[in-house]
Amino acid sequence: MFSKQGKGSCGVFLIQLFLAILLPLVLFGTVQGASTDSVQGEAPAIRLKAAEAFRPAKGEAPAIPPGLMVREYAQDQRGYYIVQFQGPVQEAWKKQVQATGAEFLGYIPEFAFKVRMNPGQAKKVEKLESVIWVGFYHPAYKLSPDLKHDDLQLYSILVERGADYGKVRAAIAATGASIVAGEGAVLRIEAELDQVEAIARILDVARIENFKPMKLHNEFAGGVIMGSIAANTSGYDGSTQIVAVADTGLGTGSLPEPHIAVAGRVSAITNWKGSDYRSIFGGWKVKDDGPRDVNSGHGTHVALSVLGGGNTNGMGKGTAPSASLFFQAVENWVDFTGYYELIYQDGYYLMGIPDDIRKLFQEAYGANARIHSNSWGVSDTDYCSASDMNSVNADDFVWKNPAMTIVFSAGNYGDLWSILGLPCVTPPATAKNVIAVGASENDRENYPYDQDLAYNNYPWPNDGCTSCEGNNNTGTAADNPEQMAGFSSRGPAVDGRIKPDVAAPGTWVLSGYSDLYQQGYGDPFDDNTGYYQYDGYGYPFDAAYKYMSGTSMAAPLVAGGAAVVRDFYKEAKNHEASAALVKATLINSAVDILDENNDGADDNDFPIPNQHEGWGRVNLANATDGSRLFVDDAQGLSTGATKSYTYAAAGGPLKVTLVWSDPPQFEYVEYELINDLNLVVTDGNGTIYLGNNFSGGWSVQDGTADARNNVECVYVQTPSSGPWTVEVHGANVPQGPQPFALVVAGAAAANQPPVASFSAVPTTGSAPLTVNFDASASTDQDGSIVSYSWNFGDGGLDSGVTVSYKYNNAGTYTATLTVTDNQGATGFTSETITVSEPQTAKVGVDQLLTGKLDRKGNFAATSNFKLGQTVYLRSHVATSEGTSIAGATVQIAITGPDSTSISSGPTDGTGYVQKPYAPPKKGTYTATVTGVTANGYSWDGTQKSTSFTVR
């Protein structure tokens, strides 16, 4: 760990030294100029949070502080630029930029990228026809807009991909800031404002934001309401799935039975302690209590909501009661000192959550968990509905591991909405690729409790009922399953995306009670707090189960639901569902809550989608009834490509849901979406419905394509008879191809078009270039493919499963495969083939021997000769692929007792030639090839040698 540097001359010297190493820039300048030629149509804007949107193609410049700008890079310095294309990004355009040696990093709306390159490469890039502007990526763009500037603060730092992490850490320490924790890409630092700005000027620092402590999302059921009983009865109970839960702890923390309701189904429990920290200002010390659940009992409660088996009467059963559990304990007692003692009270904190939460997900993924449940989020309302580094890293993990479904609770800041009308979904639930869960009410007029207990809920006040004759009244908190819980955080996300995604019951949920420090059951106080474990609302049901409320309780019910849905696809469809398909299925089958805005009336004032419930309350009976059709396309779409599907309306509403796991947005931009797909649904009369154009909960005709959400839906209340066409368009796919999932309800299985897929080897090379195409990976889920048609993009055509084609001229070509099934439906896909100018083929001598000729003229190799004998030097000329070359001449230098050069040739039809040489003296000679001459070829430079002796 690096200690905090002083502000004396030594510290100043170190700052200057490391900035010179990592950031050899001239600052305080203006944006680098580039092409401002006229652009067809409206010039695209650069939309970064650090500056008002500006259109560089119109000569506009960003409004940012001069001290956080770049004027130039040293000629050999690979720095950071923005490259903006003229429109929706074509893969061929990116390849042209990459051909200069430039490296793409993050996407920036509109149609731009953060790119790493040197000034020479930048000049080449800005001359490309597809590029309309190249400018600097300024240090100002690295700072979160809500960065705190008051005195000493904790900040999170993201190091740019591909950077030297060690040098960056050293440069951060040289500014006087202290590195508190973190490994690799994400660091936590202690710094003052002037140090933060110095850190922003370190070349390979990518992002700086406030450090945000995490808190649990419980307040001070799923079987009937969510339909899990029906799904479980049908055989879909999560038995094929492992679910990971990261939370406070699990019961006693020991295997094989940390709690009776999960006995035999816990694959592992891991302990994430967190790290101590000390500086001249103070710090903290973590007291490790292992994976036990000792304070709130939160972890035990949420884990059993996912997959608890319930008691003998079925009380407290989770939504996936046969799934296995992988548990990650992240809470421990923390003792604060000095400056931090003024900010935080000693207590239990989620200190084990790593600064880079991808490590948490990776451990679970490595243990074969494909659902990850998290009932926690940012504790500070200053970050309501924004995306932070944890959100980005969650998106990144799903993008790179598309089978992993990650669930987060939305938060319990509904009071901000009810009082001020402010959205406050807490990060990381704001991530694009996770499922963010809001809380609806349970349906529990009263609840039974352990009547043998007699205490006043010390030290948890106002929870109990001392005389309720066996039942505690829940009041209005759990009396209407058609009502959202008042405490549940409302959306949308800051950039307008629909959040939360779905809702589930989160009030008075009965689930596991950790068997430690239980009041009334003969246990002692917790030594750290001097209190018993939190016993839930009122009294617990018994020593194994208690009641709790919060979006913390809703999220694990949905995580269990995700396990049920994955189990359904595995058992019923023999398919390993992607995270996108799981999310699409839960959304497509969800039901609209009638009192979403808590006005006391079941009047559906705000039909789905809305900021209260998202797309509705999860219904697992619907999700697993087998009536829905699905597509789980792993190959995806590129810009301009379309995939089309045909369905027949089956009566009742037609619901079409498109979901894709989008690439992570690492830059501070106005909106998070990178790859923009559009859902277009057309009936037999030509009426068009675009995704996410709703009125009264139902889709309206035409409308505007959604360019913000990676969830798009079309709901038609009364679909016309006849065929319906569902299309997925690649509107702008700068980081593709983009996989997607499609779920359709209310439709019969019309003939599904085949899915075209092919490999091309090679895809780049010099002319003439022969490419081998193989379409054997193409599939048709409800028929057979009867024809394969090829268009090679240069006028050439062919047919067949496997074909070879020669491109004779340089250029960039789009090779397209169209497959047709036995009912006439077609599918197509494309690949870019890049052919460079012809290069002169190289030849060399792959064999150089010395020998003699017999009477018949046959060559016999030897390296020993008598003086007066003729030495024959035998050469073979060939290409690197082994093709023999006729008519070539070989130049050979001879050194030793005699030094001379000879020319041997031409080679015969097999590439061989023998040249006689008469050594004038005894001794050892060396013959070395110094050149090869062949029409249409150049010498490869290989100096083949051999030695011989004359006695």
N, C-alpha and C positions, 0 to 999 in steps of 0.2 A: 504494500500500500504506500502511495506517495504522500509525504507529509506536506502541510501547507507551507509555501514559501513566504519569506518575509518580503517587505516592500523596499528593501535597501538596494544598493547598487548591484549586488550579486543576483537578486531576483530580476532586476531590469535586464541585466546581461543575458540571463537564461531565456527570458521572454523573447528578446531580440534574436537570440541564437536559434531557438526552435521555430519562430515564425520565419526566419530566413531559410530554414531547412524545409519546412512544410508549405510555406506560402510565399514564394518569391514573386510577389505581385506589386504593382504600383496601385495604391488605393486612392480614394478621394477623387475618382474620375467619373466619366459619363459612360453610358452603355456603348458597347462596340457597335459600329455601324455594320449594315449588311444590306441585302437587296431590299429596296423599297419600290420596286417596279409595281405597276398597277396590277391588282388582283381581281380576277373575275368575281363578281358578286360582292357580298359584304366581307370585308377583310376579317379573318378570324382574330380573336383577342387572346392575349395571354392572361390567364385568370389565376393569380397567386394571392394568398391572403395578406401578404406583406405590402401590397400595392393595389391601387385601384386598377381595374381591368384596363389594359392598354393594347392598341393595335399597331404593332411595329411596322407592318406593311404600309401603314398610313403615316409613318414617321413619328408616331407617339412613343414616348419614353416613360419608364416607370417612375413614380414619385416615391423615392426612398431616401433615407438619410445618406448624405455624401460619405460619411465615415464608414459606411457599410456597403460601399460600392467597389467595383474593380474597374481599372482602366485598361490594363494589359497584363499579359503573362510573358515570362521569358520565353525565348524562341523554342527551347527544348522542354518547357514545362507542360505536362499534361494537366490541364485545368478543367473547370466545369463551365459548360455553355448550355444555352437553350437553342435547340434547332426546331424551327417551326415549318411544317409542310403546308402545302397549298389547300389541302382538304383532307377528308377521311383517309387514314394512313394505309397505304398499300405496302405489302411486304417487300415488293421489289424496290420501293424507295428506300426502305431501311437497309436493304442489302447494299445499295449504292453508297450510302453513308458509311456502312461498316467496311466497305472496300477501301476506304481511305485510311483505315486503322482506328477510326473512332469507335467508342464503346457506349452503347445505350444503357441508361440507368433507369430513371423514373419517368412516367408519363405526366405531362402537364397539359391541361385543357387550354386552348383548343388546338388539337392536331400537332402538339409539340412534345419534345422530350428533353430531359436533362441528359447531357452527353459529356463524356470525358474524352478530351483530345487536346492536341497541342495547337498553337496558332497556325502552323503550316497546314495541318489537317483541316482546321476551321475554314481557311481560305478555299480549300478544295470543296468543302461541303457547301459553302454559300454559293458556289458556282453551279450547283446541280439544279436542273430545271424544276424539280419537284419541291425544292426548298425556297421559301419566300423570305426567311429571316434567320440570322444567326446572331445571338447576343450572349453576354455573360450571365452566368448564374451567380448573382451577388450574395455575399454573406448575409444581407438583410433577409433574404428568402428563407434562411435556416431557422429564424426565430419564431416561436409560436406567438400568435397575435395577443394572447392573454398572459404573456410572460410577466411574472412578478418582479418588481424592481426595488423592493423595500429591503434594505440592509442585507443580512446574510440569509441565503435561501438554499434549499436543496433543489437540484435540477437533474433532469434525465437527458443524456446525450446519446445520439445515434451516430455511430461511425460509418462512413460510406463503405459500401460493398467493394471488396477488392483492395482496401487500403491496408497499410501496415499499422495494425492496431497498437503495437508497442510504441511506435513513434508518435502516434496520436496521443496515447496516454501520457507520454513524457512531455509533449507539448502542452497538454492541458495542465499538468502539474507545474510547468514552468510559468504559467500565467499567475500563479499564486493560489489557484483553486485546489481543493483537496478531492481526491477520488475516494468516495465513500464505499462503493460496492460496484459490482458488475464485472462481467467477463466478456471479451469479444466485442460484439457490435453495440451493446447497450451498457452505458456507464451511468452511475449516479454520482453526482459531484456536489460539493459544498462550495458556494462561490458568492461573490458580490457582483453588482451590476457591471462594473468596469471590466471585471475578469470575464464575465459572460460574453461581452462584446469582443474581447480579445480572443475568446474561444471560437466565436463565430467566424473569425478571420483565419482560423487554422484550416488549411485547405481541405482536409479529408474529414472534417466534422460535417455531418449531413443535416442534423436536426437537433434543436434545443428546446426543451419544454419544462414546465414546472414538474417537480416530483409530486406524485399524487398517492397518498396512502390509501389503502383499500379498507373497506368496511363490509361487514356482513349485511345482507339485505333482509334480515328478519325484523319485524315490528317488535316496541317495548316487549272435496277430495275426489280423488280422481276416479273411483270405480264407476259410479253411476253417471256423474256429470260429464266426465270425459270419455265414457264408453269403454274403459279398459276392461271391465268385467266381460262385456260381450266379446272383445278382441281376445282376451285370455281364454275364454270358453271355446273360441274357434281354433285354439291351438297356437295363437301368436302371443307368447308371454316373455319373449326375450331370451329364450333358452339357448339360442345360437350366438348370443352377443356378450361382449365384455364392456361394461360401462365404467369410465373413470370419473371419480369425484375428487375435487381438490377443495378441502375445507379444514375446519378446526382440528379434527381428530375423529377417531372412530371407536366409541365405547372404551373398552379397556386397552385398546391398541395392540392386542396380542392375537395371534392366530392359534388355533383355527376358528375360535368363536369369540370375536370381539363383541357380538350381540347375538342373542338367540335367533333373531329373525333373519340373519344372513349366514347362519352356521353352514360351513362346507361350501360356500359360494364366494368367498373372498380369495382372489388369486394372489394378492399381495397388498401390504400396507407399507408405504415408504414415508420417511420423515424428512421434511424440508425445514431445517432449523432457522435459517437466516444468519446474518453475520453481525458481529459486534463492530462498533466504530468509536474511535476516540480522536479528538482534535483539541487544539488549544481553546476552542469555544465550548467543548463538552462533547457529549455523544450518547451512546446507549450500550447496554449489555443484555444479551439474550440468554435467558435461562431455559435450557432445553428440557421439556418434559416428555419428549418422545411423541409418538403418535396417539397418545391418550386424548380423550375428549373431556376436559375437566371443568370448563367455565360455563359456557352457554349451552353446551350439548348440541350446538348447531350442526356440526358435521354428521353426527349420528342421525339426527332428525332428517337431514336432506338425503343422506345416502339411502335410508330405508324408504323414503318417499319414492326414490327411483326404483328400488328392487326388493324392498323388504317383503318377507313372506306373510306378515301379519300373524295375529294370534289364532287360536283354534276356531274362533268365531269369525275370522276374516277381518277383524278390526286392525287398522293400521297397515293394510297391505299396499305395497307400491304398485306402480303401473306396469312394471316388467318383473313380476315376482319370481321368475326363473332365470333371470340374467345373472352373470357373474360380476363381481366388483373388484376394481383396482383402485385403491384409496391412496391419496396423497395428502398427508397431514402438514398444514402450513402455518399453524398458530403456535405461539409460545409467549411466555411472560417476558416483558421488556422493562428494564430499569433505566430511566433517562437521567442524564446529569447535565449540569451547566446550562448553557443556552437552551438546549432542547427540553430541559425540565420545565422551562417557562412556556413551552408550546404544547407539550404532550404530558399527560398523566401516566404514571407507571400503570401497566395493565397488560392484558392479553391483546396481541396484535397479530395480524397475518404477515409476519415478518418473513416467512418462508417463501412467499410468492417471489419468484426471481425477477430481476429487472427486465430480463428478456423472457417473457412467458412462453415463448416457443419451447424452452427447455422443459417446462412442465408438460406441454402437449406431447413433446417428443418422447419423454419417458413413458407416458401412457400408450402412445402409438406403438412403441417398441414392445410393449406388453400385450399387443393385439387388441387394445381397446379402440373402438371406432366411434364411441360417443363420449364426450367430455362435458361434465356438468359443473357449473360454477355459479354459486349463489353469493356473489360479492362484486363490488365495483368501487369506483372512486367515491371518496367520502366528502368531497368539497363541492358544493353547489356552484362554485365559480366555473366549473367545467361541464355544466349541464348540456347534454345532447351533442357535445363535440366529440370528435375522434382524436385519440391520443396515440402514443407509441404502442401501448398495449393493444389498442384496436387494430392498428396497422399490422402488428406482428401476429395477431390472431388471423387476420385476413391472409397474411403471407403463408401461415402454416396450412390453412385449408387449400389455398391455391396450389401449394406444392404437394399436399397430401389430400387429394380430392375425395377420399373415402371417409375423412374424419368430420363428423358432425359435432360442432361445439355449441353449447347452450349457455347463455348468461341471463341472469335475472336483470330486469330493467331498472330496478331501484325503487325506493319508497319515498319519493318526493312529490307525491300527488298533491300535497298541500300547496306547493308552489303554483300548480295549475289551478286549483280551486280558488285560491286567494288572489293570485296575481296573473293567472292565465299564461304562465311561463312553462314551456316544455322542459323536462329534466330527466331524460333517460341518461343513465350514468355509463361512461366508458368502463369496460370494453364492450358493453352491450350495443354500442353504436357501430360496431364493426359491420361491414357489408355481408360477410360470409357466415356469420354466426346466426343463431336463432335467439332473438331477444324476447323475453317472456314477461308480460304484464300479469297482474293478479286480478282475477274476478272473485266474486263471493262464493263461498261454500253454501251448502243447503243443510244447515244444522241449527234447528230451532233451540236446542239445548244439548248439553253433552254430559254423559256420565263420568264420574270421577271416583277416585278411591276414597270411600266414606270412612275408612279406618284412620285416615290422616286428620290431624288436628293441629293446625298452625296458621299463622297469618301471613304466610308467604314472605317471611323475612329472608333476604333483604330486598325482595322484588315487590314493591308496594303496588296496591290498586289492581292486583291480578286475581285476588281470591274471592271466595264466597264461603262464609263460615257456616251458613245454615241454608242449604239449598235442597235438602232431602234427596241427595244422590244425583242432582243435576244442577249444573251451573248454566244460567241463562246467558246466551251470547248476544242478546240485544238485537240490533239491526246489522251486525257485522257479518252474519252468515245466514241470512234468512231469505236471500233471493239470488239464485244462481244466474239470473238474467241481468245482474248488476255488476259493474266493475267495482273493485275495492277502492275506496276513496284515497288510500295511501299510495296506490300504484302509480309509478311515474308515467307521465304522458310524453308523447313525442310531439313533433317529428324530430329527426336529427337536424343539426344546424344547417346542413346543405339541402334540407327539404325531403330527405329520404323517409319512407314510411317506417316508423319505429313506434312501439314495439312491433315485432313480427306477428306474434300470436299471444293469446291469453290462456290462463288455466287457473283453477281454484287456488286461492292463496290465503284464505282466512280460516282460522280454527282447524288447521290440518292436523290430524292425528298421525303421529309417526314415532320413531324410536327415541327412547329416553336413555341417555348414556348412564351406565351403571357405576358412577363415581360421584362422591360428595352429594348424595341424594338426601334431602331433608325428609325426615319422617321414616327413613328406612335404615336407621342405625349407623349412618355414615358420619364421619367428622367433617369439619370445615376444610375448604381448600386452604393450605398454608399461605399461599400467595395473596389471596383476597380477604381471608377471614370470613368468607361467605360459603353458602352451599351453591351447588350448580343451579342455574336457572331452571325453574320447574314448568315453564310454559304459562299459558293463560289459566289463572285459577289453580286448581289442583291437577296433578297428572291423572291419567286413566289408571295406571298402576306403575310398578317399578320398571316396566319395559317400554311404556308408551306415554307420550305427553302431547299437548296441543301447542301449536305455534302458528303465527301469521306472518305474512310478508311475501314480497316477490321471491324471496329466498325459498319459500315453500312451493311456489308455483313452478319455478324453473326445473326442479328435479322431477316433477310430475311429467313435464314435457320431455326431459331427457329420457325418462323411462319410456315415454311414448315414442321417442325416436328409436329406441331399442326394439320396441314392438313393431314399428314400421319396417325396420331393417330385417327383423325376424320374419315378417310377412313376405318380403321380397325374396329372402333366402329360401324359405320353406315352400311358398306357393309358386314362385316364379323362377327359382334356381338362379337368382341374380344377386350379386353383391352391389347394393345400392350406393350411389355416390351421396355425398352430403347435400348436393343440389337436389337430387331426387327425393331424399328424406324431407327436406324443407318444403319442396313443391307439394309433396303428398300431404303433409300436415296443414299447409295453407289451403290447398284445394278442398280438403275435407272439413275444414273448420266451419263453425256456425256463427252467425251474427248475434252478438249480445244486444238485448233490447234496451237496457238502461246503461248505456256505455258512459254517459256523462254524469251519472249520479244525481239526477234531478228528482228521483223518487218515482218516476213513471216509466213503465215498460213501453215507450213510444218510439223507440228507434230513431231518435232525433238525428243521429249521425251514422248512417249505414256504412258498412265496410267498403273500402278501407278507411280507417280514421286514426286520429292520434291517440285514442284511448286504448283500443284493443288490437290495432293493426288490422290483420285479416280475419280476426274472429277467435273464438274459443276452440281449442283443440278437441276433436271428436275422433277417438281411435276406432270406434265401431264403424264409422264411415270410412276411415282410412284403410281398413283391412277387410271390407266387405267384398272385395274382388271385382267391383263394378267399374273401376277406373282403368283407363288405358294409359300407358306411359312410354316415354322415350328417354333413355339415359345415354346421350350421345357423348362419347369420350373423345371423338376426333375433332368436333367443333367446326367453327366457321371463321373465315377471314373476312376482311373488309370487302363488301360488295357481293358476298356469297349468300345463297338462300337455300334452306332446306324446307321441303313442303310435305305435308301429310294430309290425307283425305279421310274424313269421318262422316258417318251418317247419324243425324240427330235421332236420339232414342226416346224422345218425349221428356217433358220436364225441362228444367234449366240446363243449359250447356255451360260448363265451367272449364276454362282452359287456363292453366298456370304454367308460366315459364320462369325458371330460376337458373342462374348461373353463378358459380363461384368466381368472382372477379379478381384480377391481380391486385396486390396491395398498393395503396397510394402512399408512398413515402414522403412526398413533397407537401408543403403547406399550400394547398390550392383551394379554390372556391367550392368545388364539389369533388366527391370521392370516386365516382364512377370512372373507370378507364375504358373497358371494352363495352361498347354500347350495342346491344342486340335489341331488335324490335319484334314484338309479337303482332302479327297481322292475321285476323280471322275473317274469312269471307264466306257468305252463304251462297246458295245456288243461284240467287238472283243478282249477285254481284255487290251486295251490301257489305261494306268493309267496317270492321271494328278494330281499332288499335288498342294495344295494351294500356291499362290504367287510365282510360277515359270513362269516368263513371258519373252517373246522376241517380240519386236515390238507391245506390247499391247495385245498379245494373249498368252494363256497358251501353254507351251511346255511339251512334255512327260517326265515322270519320274521326275528327279530333286531331290532336297533336301527339306525335311520338314522344314517349317518355325517355329523357336523356339523363335521368338521375338515379333511378332504382335498378338493382339487378334482380328484382322480382317484378314480373308483369303478368297481369291477369285480364282475361275477358270473360265476363259473366253475362249470358244472354238469357233473359227470363223465359221467353217463349220462342224458342228457335223454330224457324221454318223447316218444313220437310225437305228432303233432298240432300245432296252432298254438301259438306262444309270443308273448306280448305283452311288448314292451319299452317302458317308459314313463319319461320324464324329467319329474320334478315340480319346480316352482319353490317350494321350501319356504319360503325367506326370501330375497328378492332386493331388498335396499335400494338397490342402485345398478345397476338394470337398464335395459333388458332384458339378460339374460345369454346370449350365444351359447354354443354347445357343439359338441362332436364326438362321434360314436358309431361304434365299430367292432365288428363282430360276426363271429365265426368259428364254423364248425360249423353253419351255418344256410343253408337254401336261400332264394332270393329270393321270399318271399311277396309278395302285393300290398302295396306301400308306400303309406301314406296320403298324400293330397295335402298340400302345405304352403300354408296360408292366409297371405295378405299383402295389406294394403291401405293406402292413404293416405287421410287425412281432412283436408279444408281448408275452413274453419279448425277448430281444435280448441277454441278459446276465443272468447267473445264474449257480447254481451248478448242477451237474449230480445226478439223472436223471432230465433233464429239458424238460418240455413240452412247445412247442411254438405254438401259434395260428397264422396262416397265412391267410390274407384276400386280394384277388386280385381284389376286386370289383371296385377299382379306375382305372383299366386298360381301355383304350379307343381305338376306331378305327374310325378315322374321315370320312372314305368313305366306311364303311361296318360294319360288325359285327364280334365279336370274337366268335369262335366256340369251342375252346379248351384251357384249362389252364393246363400246365404240370409243375410239381415241381421236382427239384433235390435238395435234402437237404444237399448235400455235404459230406455225410458219407456213400453213397451207397443207401440211402433211396429214393424212388420215390413215387409220388402220382399224382392225377389229381383232378380238381375241383376248383371252385371259392374260397371256404374257406376250409381249411384243418387244422388239428392239427398233430403235429409230436413230438415224444419223442426222445431226444438225451440222450443216456444212458452213453456215455463216455465223459470224458473231452477232450477239443480241440477247435480249431478255425475252423469254417465251413462256407463255402459260399453257401447260399441257393439261388437257381436260379429259377426264374419263366420264362417260355416261353409261350407266347400266340400266337395263330394262328388264322388268320381271314378267312372269307368265300371264299377268293380267294387263300388261301395257303400261304400268306405272314406271316412272324413271327416277333416278337419283344421279347426282353428279358431284364431282369434287375436282379440285385443281391443284397443281404444284408448279412453282416457278422454276424454270431451267435457265441458268445463266451461262452463256457461251462467250468466251473471250476471243480476242483476235488470235489467229493461228500462230503458234510458236514453232520455231525451227526445231525439229526433232534432233536429239543428240545421239551420237554413236561413240563407241570406244572399242578398244582391244580387250576382249575378255580372256584371251589366251595368247601367251607368248612363250614359245618353246624353242630349244636348240636341238639339232639332231643331224642325222646322215640320211642319204638316199641309197637304197639298194639298187641292184642292176635293173630292176623293173621300175625304178623311180618312186618306190614307196618310201614314205618318211618314217624313220625310226628315231624316237626321242632319246637323247643322251646329253650329258653335260661334260663329257671327257673326250678330248681329241688329241691326236698327235700333230706335231708341227708339220705342216704341208697338207693336212687334210682340210677339206672345205666344210665350213660350218653353215648349216642351213637354219635361218631364223624363220620360224613358222608363226604366223599371226592369224587370229580370227577376229573379224570386225562384226559387231552386232549392236543393236539398240539395247536400252536398259530392259526392255521386255523380252530380249533374247532373239529378236528377228535378225537373221544373217543379212549382211549388206554386200552386194556384188559391185565390182567396179571401183572399190575404194583403194586409196593409197595410204601406206603407213610410213611415217618418218621415224627412224630409229637412230639413237645416238649410242655409240660404242665407246666405252672408256676402259682403261687398263694399260697394258703395255703399249697399246695403240689407241689413239683417240680419233674417231672419224664419225661421219654421219652417212647413213644410207637411206635410200627411198625404196620401199617395197610395194609393188603393186603392178596391175590392179588385182583385186581379190576376185576369185572365181564365183560361180553361182551359189556356192555354199558358204561364201564369206571368207575363204582361206587363201593365203598366199605364202610362198616360201622364197626367201631371198638368200642367195649364196654370199658368203663372206670368207675371205682367206686371211686368217690371222698371221701377221708377219713375225711374231715373236712368241716365245713361251711365256706362260703366266696365267693369271686369272682375269677374265674380262667380265664386264657388265653391259648388257644391252637394255636400253630403256626407251619406251615409246614416248616420243615428244610431240606427236601430232597425228591426226587422221584427216584425210581429205576425202569427202564423198558428196556427190551431187545431191543437193536438197537437204543436207544434214550438216550439223556442226559437231566438232569434237567435244566430248564431255570432260576433257581435262585430266582424265585418269592416266597417270604415268606408270604403266605396267612395266615391270623389270624382271630380268632373269640373268643368271650368272653361268659361266662355263669356264673350263680349265683346259689349257693347251700345254702338253708336256713335250 
